[in-house]
Amino acid sequence: MTPFSFARATDAADALRLGAGDATAYLGGGTNIVDLMRETIAKPTTLIDVTGLLADIVETEGGGLMIGAAVRNTALAEHRAVRSRYPVLARAILAGASPQIRNMATVGGNVLQRTRCTYFYDTAGSRCNKRAPGSGCDAAEGFNRIHAIVGASSACVATHPSDMCVALAALDATVHVDGAGGARTLPFTDLHRLPGDHPEFDTVLEAGELITAIELPALPFATRSSYRKVRDRSSYAFALVSIAAALDVADGQIRDVRIAFGGVAHKPWRALKAEAVLRGGPATEAAFRDAALAELADAKPLRDNAFKPDLLTRTLIAVLGDLAGAAA
């Protein structure tokens, strides 16, 4: 591990002061950043402990929730308002990692976790443009069962590993950020980047910026929402594909819908094309299939994950069918 200095922030302003500079990192639960440092992938010169800061969940005036970045994943999944008003989020969190990790991991850390691509972590023998820009991407022609089928590039085919982030993308969440340039907000779907020619950049955050909160808007029909994760093992495995969805159905017609995919792209994938196909139409299996096909029209599966488009289509049909059946 590369030598580094350590400081504990007393509040958000102190964290930003201590975190000024390009070679600093913030420590919350440490469930990803510590692994990255052990593998010498992350090499911060200064580690800023923000544990316990920004750890509240409060109601907003608009009827949504403001979730502090230091809230533990378990606490968020167990929160009464989340379970009743945003069940898709609670289910997504509980589908990720292990209970021990969820007890430690924070919302901000979950959002900023990096890919679990095997080649990214193989510092001794694999080329990875995300880890070493310009070196190449061994995953493209290697074992790529868990890799991207949409939004990838010749430089990187890695996927984003988070379950929680898929639900946040579907729920139209907003990210609150603070930094040297002041506080700002951005749509959650704009936080993470597609790889393009620079897969080393996962997000649009500037150096030293700190995520302070995630805001969920009031979304009444999110009470009818669900998350489904398809994986090789029943627990402690990353998604081959996953779906977060909320559905508003009346008299067999879809009034509104939110859908996001996981396990298929470099970022949580908001399925806007699928939503557009469904909105205003019938809640039928044929419509669900058409929506999936529209979203995946430009999919480019790799050698080992050619099964993903069909698997994702069948999973979407099942999830939306269950939600429509509950509405009926």
C-alpha positions as CSV (number, residue, x, y, z in Angstrom):
1,M,0.0,0.0,0.0
2,T,1.3,3.5,-0.9
3,P,2.0,5.7,2.2
4,F,-0.6,8.3,2.9
5,S,-1.6,10.8,5.6
6,F,-4.9,10.5,7.5
7,A,-7.2,13.2,8.9
8,R,-10.6,13.0,10.5
9,A,-13.0,15.8,9.4
10,T,-15.3,17.4,12.0
11,D,-17.9,18.5,9.6
12,A,-18.5,18.9,5.8
13,A,-16.7,22.2,5.6
14,D,-13.7,20.7,7.3
15,A,-13.7,17.7,5.0
16,L,-13.6,20.0,2.0
17,R,-10.8,22.0,3.4
18,L,-8.8,18.9,4.2
19,G,-9.7,17.3,0.8
20,A,-8.4,20.2,-1.3
21,G,-6.1,18.8,-3.9
22,D,-6.0,16.1,-6.7
23,A,-4.6,13.3,-4.6
24,T,-7.1,13.1,-1.7
25,A,-9.9,10.6,-1.1
26,Y,-12.8,10.5,1.3
27,L,-13.2,7.5,3.6
28,G,-16.8,6.5,4.7
29,G,-17.4,2.8,5.3
30,G,-14.2,1.9,3.4
31,T,-15.6,-1.2,1.8
32,N,-14.3,-0.3,-1.6
33,I,-11.6,2.4,-1.2
34,V,-9.6,0.3,1.2
35,D,-9.6,-2.6,-1.3
36,L,-8.5,-0.3,-4.1
37,M,-5.7,1.0,-1.9
38,R,-4.5,-2.5,-1.0
39,E,-4.3,-3.4,-4.7
40,T,-2.4,-0.1,-5.3
41,I,-5.1,1.0,-7.8
42,A,-6.1,4.0,-5.7
43,K,-3.1,5.9,-4.4
44,P,-4.3,8.9,-2.4
45,T,-1.7,10.9,-0.6
46,T,-4.3,12.0,2.0
47,L,-7.3,10.0,3.3
48,I,-10.1,12.1,4.8
49,D,-12.4,10.3,7.3
50,V,-15.9,11.5,6.9
51,T,-17.5,8.7,9.0
52,G,-20.5,9.8,10.9
53,L,-20.9,13.1,9.0
54,L,-24.1,13.8,7.0
55,A,-25.8,10.7,8.4
56,D,-29.4,11.8,8.6
57,I,-32.5,10.9,6.6
58,V,-35.1,13.7,6.6
59,E,-38.3,14.6,4.9
60,T,-38.3,17.3,2.3
61,E,-40.9,20.0,1.9
62,G,-41.9,18.5,-1.4
63,G,-42.7,15.1,0.2
64,G,-39.4,13.4,-0.8
65,L,-36.4,12.3,1.3
66,M,-33.0,13.8,1.8
67,I,-30.5,11.0,2.5
68,G,-27.2,12.0,3.9
69,A,-24.1,10.6,2.2
70,A,-22.9,8.9,5.3
71,V,-26.1,6.9,6.0
72,R,-25.3,3.2,6.2
73,N,-26.8,1.0,3.6
74,T,-28.6,-1.2,6.2
75,A,-30.1,1.9,7.9
76,L,-31.4,3.2,4.5
77,A,-32.9,-0.2,3.6
78,E,-34.6,-0.5,7.0
79,H,-36.0,3.1,7.1
80,R,-39.8,3.1,7.3
81,A,-40.3,5.7,4.7
82,V,-38.0,3.9,2.2
83,R,-39.7,0.6,2.7
84,S,-43.2,2.0,2.3
85,R,-42.7,4.7,-0.3
86,Y,-39.7,3.4,-2.3
87,P,-39.6,-0.4,-1.9
88,V,-37.5,-0.7,-5.0
89,L,-34.6,1.0,-3.2
90,A,-34.9,-1.1,-0.1
91,R,-34.9,-4.3,-2.2
92,A,-32.0,-3.2,-4.3
93,I,-29.9,-2.5,-1.2
94,L,-30.7,-5.8,0.3
95,A,-29.7,-7.6,-3.0
96,G,-26.2,-6.2,-2.7
97,A,-23.1,-7.6,-0.9
98,S,-23.5,-9.2,2.5
99,P,-25.1,-8.0,5.7
100,Q,-21.7,-7.3,7.2
101,I,-20.7,-5.1,4.3
102,R,-24.2,-3.4,4.2
103,N,-23.7,-2.5,7.8
104,M,-20.5,-0.7,7.1
105,A,-21.1,0.7,3.6
106,T,-22.4,4.2,3.1
107,V,-24.7,5.7,0.5
108,G,-21.9,8.0,-0.8
109,G,-19.4,5.2,-1.0
110,N,-21.9,2.9,-2.7
111,V,-22.5,5.6,-5.4
112,L,-18.8,6.0,-6.0
113,Q,-17.7,2.4,-5.9
114,R,-15.7,1.3,-8.9
115,T,-16.1,-1.6,-11.3
116,R,-15.5,-5.2,-10.2
117,C,-14.0,-6.1,-13.6
118,T,-11.5,-8.9,-13.0
119,Y,-9.0,-7.2,-15.4
120,F,-9.3,-3.9,-13.5
121,Y,-8.1,-5.6,-10.3
122,D,-5.4,-7.7,-11.9
123,T,-2.6,-5.2,-11.6
124,A,0.1,-7.8,-12.3
125,G,-0.9,-9.3,-15.6
126,S,-3.8,-7.5,-17.3
127,R,-4.2,-4.4,-19.5
128,C,-6.9,-2.0,-18.3
129,N,-7.6,1.4,-19.7
130,K,-9.6,2.3,-16.6
131,R,-6.6,1.5,-14.3
132,A,-3.8,2.5,-16.7
133,P,-5.1,4.8,-19.5
134,G,-3.8,3.8,-22.9
135,S,-2.7,0.3,-21.9
136,G,-5.6,-1.5,-23.6
137,C,-8.6,-3.5,-22.5
138,D,-8.1,-7.2,-22.1
139,A,-11.7,-7.7,-21.1
140,A,-12.9,-7.0,-24.6
141,E,-11.4,-10.3,-25.9
142,G,-11.1,-12.0,-22.6
143,F,-13.6,-13.6,-20.2
144,N,-16.4,-11.0,-20.4
145,R,-19.5,-12.8,-19.0
146,I,-20.4,-9.9,-16.6
147,H,-19.5,-7.1,-18.9
148,A,-21.4,-4.3,-20.8
149,I,-23.7,-4.7,-23.7
150,V,-24.8,-1.1,-24.0
151,G,-22.9,2.2,-23.8
152,A,-19.5,0.6,-23.9
153,S,-16.5,1.6,-26.1
154,S,-13.4,0.1,-27.6
155,A,-11.6,1.5,-24.6
156,C,-13.7,-0.2,-21.9
157,V,-16.5,-2.7,-21.5
158,A,-16.7,-2.7,-17.7
159,T,-20.0,-2.5,-15.8
160,H,-21.0,-0.5,-12.8
161,P,-21.5,-2.9,-9.9
162,S,-24.0,-1.1,-7.6
163,D,-27.5,-2.4,-7.0
164,M,-28.6,0.7,-5.1
165,C,-27.6,3.0,-7.9
166,V,-29.9,1.2,-10.3
167,A,-32.9,2.0,-8.1
168,L,-31.7,5.6,-7.6
169,A,-31.5,6.0,-11.4
170,A,-35.1,4.8,-11.8
171,L,-36.4,7.0,-9.0
172,D,-35.1,10.3,-10.6
173,A,-32.9,10.9,-7.6
174,T,-30.8,14.1,-7.3
175,V,-27.2,14.3,-6.1
176,H,-26.1,17.1,-3.8
177,V,-22.4,17.9,-4.1
178,D,-20.1,20.5,-2.4
179,G,-16.6,21.5,-3.3
180,A,-14.2,24.4,-3.8
181,G,-16.5,25.9,-6.4
182,G,-19.5,25.8,-4.1
183,A,-22.6,23.6,-3.7
184,R,-24.4,22.1,-6.7
185,T,-26.9,19.5,-7.7
186,L,-27.2,17.2,-10.6
187,P,-29.6,14.5,-11.8
188,F,-28.4,11.1,-10.6
189,T,-28.4,9.8,-14.1
190,D,-25.8,12.5,-15.0
191,L,-23.4,11.6,-12.2
192,H,-21.8,8.6,-13.8
193,R,-20.0,8.7,-17.2
194,L,-20.0,6.3,-20.1
195,P,-16.4,5.2,-20.9
196,G,-15.8,6.8,-24.3
197,D,-12.0,7.3,-24.7
198,H,-11.5,8.0,-21.0
199,P,-12.8,5.2,-18.9
200,E,-10.5,6.2,-16.0
201,F,-13.1,8.8,-15.1
202,D,-16.2,7.2,-13.5
203,T,-18.1,10.3,-12.7
204,V,-18.4,14.0,-13.5
205,L,-17.2,15.0,-10.0
206,E,-14.3,17.5,-9.8
207,A,-11.2,16.8,-7.6
208,G,-12.0,17.3,-4.0
209,E,-15.8,17.4,-4.4
210,L,-17.8,15.7,-1.8
211,I,-21.3,14.1,-2.2
212,T,-23.3,15.4,0.7
213,A,-26.7,13.9,0.1
214,I,-29.0,12.0,-2.3
215,E,-32.5,13.4,-2.7
216,L,-35.5,11.3,-3.6
217,P,-38.4,13.2,-5.1
218,A,-42.0,12.6,-4.2
219,L,-43.1,9.8,-6.6
220,P,-46.5,8.4,-5.4
221,F,-46.5,5.5,-7.8
222,A,-43.1,4.3,-6.5
223,T,-45.0,2.5,-3.8
224,R,-45.6,0.0,-6.6
225,S,-42.0,-0.7,-7.5
226,S,-39.6,-3.6,-7.4
227,Y,-36.0,-4.7,-8.0
228,R,-34.9,-8.0,-9.5
229,K,-31.4,-9.2,-9.7
230,V,-30.2,-12.2,-11.8
231,R,-26.9,-13.5,-10.8
232,D,-24.8,-16.7,-10.8
233,R,-25.2,-17.3,-7.0
234,S,-28.2,-16.5,-4.8
235,S,-26.1,-14.2,-2.6
236,Y,-23.0,-12.1,-2.6
237,A,-22.6,-12.0,-6.3
238,F,-22.8,-9.1,-8.8
239,A,-25.6,-8.9,-11.3
240,L,-25.6,-10.4,-14.7
241,V,-28.6,-8.2,-15.3
242,S,-30.9,-6.4,-12.9
243,I,-34.0,-4.2,-13.2
244,A,-35.5,-1.5,-11.1
245,A,-39.0,-0.5,-12.1
246,A,-42.0,1.4,-10.9
247,L,-45.3,1.2,-12.6
248,D,-48.5,3.3,-12.6
249,V,-51.4,1.3,-14.1
250,A,-55.1,2.1,-14.3
251,D,-57.7,0.1,-16.2
252,G,-55.0,-1.9,-17.9
253,Q,-53.2,1.2,-19.3
254,I,-49.8,2.5,-18.2
255,R,-50.0,6.0,-17.0
256,D,-46.4,6.3,-16.0
257,V,-43.3,4.1,-15.6
258,R,-39.7,4.3,-14.5
259,I,-37.1,1.7,-15.5
260,A,-33.4,1.3,-15.0
261,F,-31.1,-1.6,-15.8
262,G,-28.0,-2.8,-14.0
263,G,-25.2,-5.2,-15.0
264,V,-25.3,-4.0,-18.6
265,A,-23.4,-0.7,-18.8
266,H,-20.6,1.4,-17.4
267,K,-23.2,3.3,-15.4
268,P,-26.7,2.5,-14.1
269,W,-28.7,2.5,-17.3
270,R,-32.0,4.5,-17.4
271,A,-34.2,2.8,-19.9
272,L,-35.8,6.0,-21.4
273,K,-36.6,4.3,-24.7
274,A,-38.4,1.5,-23.0
275,E,-40.4,4.0,-20.9
276,A,-41.4,5.9,-23.9
277,V,-42.8,2.8,-25.6
278,L,-44.8,1.8,-22.5
279,R,-46.2,5.2,-21.4
280,G,-49.8,5.5,-22.4
281,G,-50.0,2.0,-23.8
282,P,-51.4,-1.3,-22.5
283,A,-49.9,-3.3,-19.7
284,T,-49.4,-6.4,-21.6
285,E,-46.6,-8.9,-22.1
286,A,-46.3,-7.9,-25.8
287,A,-45.9,-4.3,-24.8
288,F,-43.2,-5.2,-22.2
289,R,-41.3,-7.2,-24.8
290,D,-41.5,-4.3,-27.3
291,A,-40.2,-1.9,-24.7
292,A,-37.2,-4.2,-24.0
293,L,-36.4,-4.6,-27.7
294,A,-36.6,-0.9,-28.2
295,E,-34.1,-0.2,-25.4
296,L,-31.7,-2.9,-26.6
297,A,-31.8,-2.1,-30.3
298,D,-28.2,-0.9,-30.2
299,A,-26.9,-3.5,-27.8
300,K,-23.5,-5.0,-28.7
301,P,-23.0,-8.3,-26.7
302,L,-19.5,-9.7,-26.4
303,R,-18.5,-13.3,-26.9
304,D,-19.4,-14.5,-23.4
305,N,-22.4,-12.4,-22.6
306,A,-24.6,-12.8,-25.8
307,F,-27.3,-14.2,-23.5
308,K,-27.8,-10.9,-21.7
309,P,-30.3,-9.2,-24.1
310,D,-32.7,-12.2,-24.0
311,L,-32.2,-12.5,-20.2
312,L,-32.8,-8.8,-19.7
313,T,-35.9,-9.0,-21.9
314,R,-37.4,-11.9,-20.0
315,T,-36.6,-10.3,-16.7
316,L,-38.3,-7.0,-17.6
317,I,-41.4,-8.9,-18.8
318,A,-41.5,-10.7,-15.4
319,V,-40.9,-7.6,-13.3
320,L,-43.5,-5.4,-15.1
321,G,-45.9,-8.3,-15.2
322,D,-45.7,-8.7,-11.5
323,L,-46.2,-5.0,-10.9
324,A,-49.1,-4.8,-13.3
325,G,-50.7,-7.9,-11.7
326,A,-50.4,-6.2,-8.3
327,A,-52.2,-3.2,-9.6
328,A,-55.0,-5.2,-11.1
